[in-house]
């Protein structure tokens, strides 16, 4: 039976990826994720794959060359040290979103009522619930996305109520009052499509693009805050890097007493907008 050295396969994969403008490190990550190798095992040992495994790896390299997300190839994405199932029906979770969860956990207490709007794969809702034991609601307009989120919630044993609907409508309809509102909604403007990373375009359009220069969904949620928030509740949105000033101005126009904080991500870009709710 033929066997294939993983270091040789990775070198070949790196060359293939570099030729298509993809990061060479993807060849190592693919090997780790497909076959559960650690970086140390790859560095120190002469591991081998069967012919069938080598073919699977080479197929993965070809998919990476076509800019397909690694998570679509392996079927999972790590988030807050937990493994989440992902596929073409949901946005692949980004590392920056972990910062939204970390910030929110400073405010979420056990038994608080919390909502995650536009939950996608469920990473925000599930992580926040498991870390805080809050009363969590998660909303998405896409039933396909909710199916993925529910699968993740069941697998990770998170206590989340999943609701299908448009933004805060399911929360309003049930007369739920929130202590914390979290959202990473679609926020990319249509005109930005041509400058986007090709890998990101594998995500569902419904999870990427919004009208009004990407601000439409934020504004609709901001308009609905009096109907859903408890006084002194906490609100946090993940935002596009160039959207902070417009959103802060919109909030101040609607609610003069609110002080808005803008938090930068690990790359130094504006990424999270947060405030304490008061009318």
Secondary structure, DSSP 8 states (H G I E B T S, - for coil): --EEEHHHHHHHHHHHHHHTT--THHHHHHHHHHHT--HHHHHH---EEEHHHHHHHHHHHHHHHTT--HHHHHSEEEETTEEEE--TTS----HHHHHHHHHHTTT--TT-EEEEES-TTSHHHHHHHHHH--EEEEEES-HHHHHHHHHHHHHHT--EEEEESSTTHHHHHTT--EEEEEE----B-GGGGGGS-TTGGGS-GGGTB-TTTTTHHHHHHHHHHHHHEEEEEEEEEE--TT-HHHHHHHHHHH-TT--EEEEE-TTSSEEEEEEE---
